[in-house]
Amino acid sequence: MKHFHLRLRCYGALFLALALSVGVVWLWGGRKESRQAPLPLPDLGGGITAGRSLSVKTETASAQRELLGVWVPYMSLDTPEHTQGAFEENFRKIAQEAKDMGLNALFVHVRPFCDALYPSALYPWSHILTGEQGRDPGFDPLAFMTGCAHGLGLELHAWLNPLRVKTAETPSALSPDNPFSALQADYPYYFMEHEGAVYLDPAYPYVRGLIADGAAEIVRNYAVDGVHFDDYFYPAEDPALDAEAYGLYLETVETPLELLEWRRANISALVAEVYEKVKKEREDVVFGISPQGNIQNDEDMGADVKAWCACPGYMDYICPQLYYSFESEALGYSEALSQWLSLPRHENLKLYAGLALYKAGSDADGGTWLLSNDILRRQIEEARAAQCGGVVLYSSAYLRTQQTQAEVANLPFG
C-alpha cells in the first residue's frame, strides 16, 4: 500500500509538472482582464517535445566511476583585482588543489544571482567578474573554466541558483538588463520579495521558461558535464510571498491544491522543464539537484524530493546536503543518510552525499566536529558502504585551510 501511494504521488506530480511546463494550467495569461501577456523569450531552441520519453539513461564519465566532487561557490571565484588574469589564476589554483586531493568533479557557481559568468542572451554579466553587474569582463570565464577543468581530467558541472535575483546586500546594484530591472515595472508578479531579497516566482510559465532556457543555453554553448541546482527554492513558507499568484490559481480551478502542495507542483514543473530542455540539447549532460539534508525542510520549501527520486523525468542524480556530524542532536549523519537511502528511487537515479568540509575542525553542531579528525573519512566510508555513487564537499574554500587540514589529511581519496 505504501508503494502504491508513492507511485500515485510520483505520477501525479509528474502530470502536474508536465501540464505546467506546456502552459495548459494556471497563470499563462496573467492578471484577470488587466494583466498583459508575458514578454516573449529569445528563441534559443529547446522546449517540450510531444511524445518524448522522459526515461532517459545517460552514459557519462561519472556513470563509470565514483564521483568525488567539490562545490566552487561564487565567493571563491571573486577576486579583489576583478581582472581576467586574476580570475584565471585563482581558478587554476582551485582546480589544481581539487586534482591534487584526488577529486574528479567541480560544481562551479555560474549563475548565482539571475546573472551569468558567461555571455548570455538571457542574463547580465555577473558582478563577480568586474565588481559591477552587467559589465563585460572582456573574456569568457565559463569557456576558460571548462577547458581548465577538462585539461586536468576534472568534470565541470554548471551550478545555477534557479530563483534568486539578489539578497538584501548582494549584488549592491542590478544592471538594467537584469530580468528584475527589465520586467519589474510591467510584471511585478514575476517576483517574490522576502527580508530584502528578491526571487523569481516559479508559478508563472514565463519564469520557468526563462530558467530552463538559461540552462539549455549553457549546455548548447559549452562542453559542461552537467547542470546543477542547489537547495534554494521558495525562501519561506510565508503565504504573503506569492499571495497574488495563489489567489489567481484558486479562482481558476474547482478543487485547488493546498498552498504548499501547489508550490511543490510549481517547482516540479520547473525541474521537469529544465530536465527536458537540457536533454534535448545533449542527452549525455546530467542534471541534478542538491537539496537540504532534512527531507521535511525540502518539502516545506517546495522541493518534492520524494517524487523526483521515485519518478523518471526530473533528474539524473540527487545530492542531499548531509551537513551533520554523527552526534548532531537535530539530525545525525547516519540517520539522515538512512532516510535518503530509504526513499524509492527510479532505476537510473544516482545518490551522492553532500558533505560539510566547512564544518571540519570547527565548533559547529555543539562542538561535535571537534571529537575526532576523521569524521569526513568515516562519513565517506559509510556512503560507500551504502553504495552511494559518490560524494561532494562544500566547499573549495576549505580544501587547504588550517581549520580543515587534519580532516583533509585523512580523506580516503587518491
ZISULFEN-V494032 format. One record per pair of residues at least 6 apart in sequence whose C-alpha atoms are under 7 Angstrom apart, sorted by the first residue. I is the first residue (numbers start at 1). GAP is how many residues later the second one is. D is the distance in Angstrom with one decimal. If there is no record, write none. Layout:
I	GAP	D
I	GAP	D
This chain:
9	298	6.6
10	297	4.5
10	300	6.3
10	301	5.6
11	300	7.0
13	252	6.4
13	294	6.8
16	249	6.1
16	253	6.9
17	248	6.0
17	249	6.9
17	251	5.3
17	252	3.6
17	255	6.4
18	251	6.1
18	254	7.0
19	6	6.0
20	249	5.6
21	184	6.7
21	248	5.5
21	249	7.0
21	252	5.9
22	26	6.9
23	182	6.1
26	223	5.8
26	226	6.8
27	177	5.9
28	176	6.7
28	177	6.2
29	7	7.0
29	8	5.2
29	9	7.0
30	6	6.4
30	7	6.4
38	168	6.3
41	169	6.9
44	169	6.8
44	173	6.9
46	231	5.3
46	234	6.3
46	235	6.9
47	230	5.7
48	228	6.5
48	229	7.0
54	258	6.2
54	259	4.6
55	257	5.3
55	258	5.9
57	291	6.3
58	225	6.4
58	226	5.3
59	225	6.1
60	224	6.0
66	323	5.6
66	324	5.1
67	37	6.6
67	38	6.8
67	322	6.3
67	323	4.4
67	324	6.3
68	35	4.9
68	36	5.4
68	37	6.1
68	322	5.7
68	323	5.3
68	324	5.9
69	34	5.7
69	35	5.9
69	36	4.4
69	37	5.6
69	322	6.2
69	323	4.3
69	324	6.2
70	35	6.6
70	36	5.3
70	37	6.1
70	322	5.0
70	323	4.5
70	324	6.0
70	325	5.9
70	326	6.0
71	35	6.1
71	36	4.6
71	37	6.1
71	321	6.9
71	322	6.2
71	323	5.4
71	324	5.0
71	325	6.0
72	34	6.7
72	35	5.8
72	36	4.7
72	37	6.1
72	323	6.1
72	324	5.3
73	35	6.3
73	36	5.1
74	35	5.3
74	38	6.8
76	321	6.3
77	10	6.9
77	14	6.9
78	50	5.2
78	51	6.8
79	7	6.6
79	8	6.4
82	47	5.6
82	48	4.8
82	49	6.6
83	47	7.0
92	56	7.0
94	302	6.7
95	54	6.4
101	312	6.7
101	313	6.5
102	311	5.1
102	312	4.2
104	49	7.0
104	50	4.7
104	51	6.2
105	49	5.0
105	50	4.4
105	51	5.9
106	48	6.9
106	49	6.1
106	50	5.0
106	51	6.2
107	49	6.0
107	50	4.7
107	51	6.2
107	52	5.8
108	48	7.0
108	49	6.2
108	50	5.5
108	51	5.3
109	49	6.4
109	50	4.5
109	51	6.2
110	6	5.8
110	7	5.1
110	48	6.0
110	49	5.8
110	50	6.2
111	6	6.5
111	48	6.8
111	49	4.8
111	50	6.1
112	48	6.1
112	49	5.2
113	48	6.9
113	51	5.5
113	52	4.6
113	53	5.7
114	9	6.3
114	50	6.3
114	51	4.9
115	8	4.9
115	9	5.0
115	10	5.7
115	11	5.0
116	7	5.9
116	8	6.0
116	9	5.0
116	10	5.1
117	8	6.1
117	9	5.7
117	24	5.9
117	25	6.2
118	7	6.9
118	22	5.5
118	23	5.9
118	24	5.5
119	6	6.9
119	21	6.8
122	92	6.6
123	55	6.1
124	9	6.7
124	10	4.8
124	53	6.0
124	54	5.7
125	8	5.7
125	9	4.4
125	10	6.0
125	11	6.3
126	7	5.0
126	8	6.4
127	6	3.9
127	7	7.0
127	44	6.9
129	8	6.3
130	7	6.1
133	41	6.0
133	42	5.4
134	41	5.2
143	79	6.7
146	10	6.1
146	77	6.9
146	78	6.6
149	6	6.4
149	7	6.4
155	70	6.0
156	68	5.6
156	69	5.5
156	70	6.9
157	67	5.8
157	68	5.4
157	69	4.4
157	70	5.5
157	71	6.4
158	66	6.7
158	68	6.1
158	69	4.8
158	70	5.8
159	68	6.0
159	69	4.5
159	70	5.9
160	68	6.0
160	69	5.2
160	70	6.9
161	68	6.0
161	69	6.1
161	71	6.8
162	49	6.4
162	67	6.8
163	36	5.1
163	37	4.8
163	70	6.5
164	34	6.4
164	35	4.5
164	36	6.4
165	33	5.3
165	34	5.2
165	35	6.8
166	31	5.5
166	32	5.3
167	29	6.6
167	30	4.1
167	31	6.5
168	28	4.4
168	29	4.7
174	7	7.0
175	6	7.0
176	6	6.3
190	10	6.0
190	11	5.2
190	14	6.9
190	17	6.8
191	7	6.7
191	8	5.5
191	9	4.5
191	10	5.0
192	6	5.7
192	7	5.0
192	8	6.1
192	9	5.9
192	49	5.6
192	50	6.5
193	6	6.3
193	48	6.6
200	7	6.8
201	6	6.8
202	6	5.7
202	64	5.9
202	65	6.5
203	42	6.8
203	63	5.4
208	62	5.3
212	61	6.1
212	62	4.4
212	65	6.6
215	59	6.7
215	63	6.6
216	61	5.8
216	62	5.1
216	65	6.5
219	59	6.6
219	62	6.5
220	61	6.0
225	60	5.3
225	61	6.6
226	59	4.9
226	60	4.5
226	61	5.6
227	59	6.3
227	60	4.8
227	61	6.6
228	59	5.9
228	60	5.1
228	61	5.7
229	59	6.5
229	60	4.7
229	61	6.2
230	59	5.9
230	60	4.9
230	61	6.2
231	59	5.6
231	60	4.3
231	61	5.8
233	68	6.0
233	69	6.4
234	67	5.0
234	68	6.1
235	66	6.7
236	65	6.5
237	63	6.8
237	64	6.6
250	6	6.0
260	40	6.7
260	42	6.6
263	39	5.3
264	38	4.2
264	39	5.7
264	40	5.8
267	35	6.2
267	36	6.5
268	36	6.9
271	43	5.9
272	41	6.1
272	42	4.9
275	12	6.4
275	38	6.8
275	39	5.8
275	40	6.3
279	6	7.0
286	30	5.8
287	28	5.3
287	29	5.5
287	30	7.0
288	27	5.2
288	28	5.6
288	29	4.8
288	30	5.6
289	28	6.9
289	29	5.2
289	30	6.2
290	28	5.9
290	29	4.5
290	30	5.0
290	31	6.3
291	7	6.6
291	28	6.8
291	29	4.9
291	30	6.2
292	6	6.1
292	28	5.6
292	29	5.0
293	27	4.9
293	28	4.6
293	29	4.8
293	43	6.7
306	37	6.6
308	6	5.6
308	7	7.0
309	35	6.7
309	36	4.8
309	37	6.3
309	40	6.9
310	34	5.3
310	35	4.4
310	36	4.9
311	35	5.8
312	34	6.2
316	32	6.8
316	33	5.1
316	34	6.4
317	32	5.1
317	33	4.4
317	34	5.7
318	32	6.4
318	33	5.2
318	34	6.2
319	32	5.9
319	33	4.5
319	34	5.4
319	35	5.7
320	33	6.0
320	34	5.6
321	32	6.7
321	33	4.4
321	34	6.3
322	11	6.3
322	14	6.7
322	31	6.5
322	32	5.4
322	33	5.6
323	32	5.4
323	33	4.7
324	7	6.8
324	8	5.7
324	9	5.0
325	7	5.9
325	8	5.6
325	40	7.0
325	43	6.4
325	44	6.2
326	6	4.9
326	7	4.9
326	8	6.3
327	41	6.3
328	37	5.7
328	40	6.9
350	39	5.9
351	37	5.4
351	38	5.7
352	36	5.6
352	37	5.4
352	38	4.9
352	39	5.2
353	30	6.9
353	37	6.5
353	38	4.6
353	39	6.3
354	37	5.7
354	38	4.8
354	39	5.9
355	36	7.0
355	37	6.1
355	38	4.9
355	39	6.3
356	37	6.2
356	38	5.4
357	36	5.7
357	37	5.3
357	38	6.4
357	41	6.6
358	36	6.1
358	37	6.4
358	40	5.9
359	10	6.8
360	9	5.9
360	44	5.3
360	47	6.5
361	8	5.9
361	9	5.7
361	42	5.3
361	43	5.4
362	7	6.1
362	8	6.5
362	41	6.9
363	6	6.2
363	7	6.4
373	33	5.8
373	34	5.0
374	33	5.5
374	36	6.0
376	31	6.7
376	35	6.8
377	33	6.2
377	34	5.1
377	35	6.2
398	6	6.5
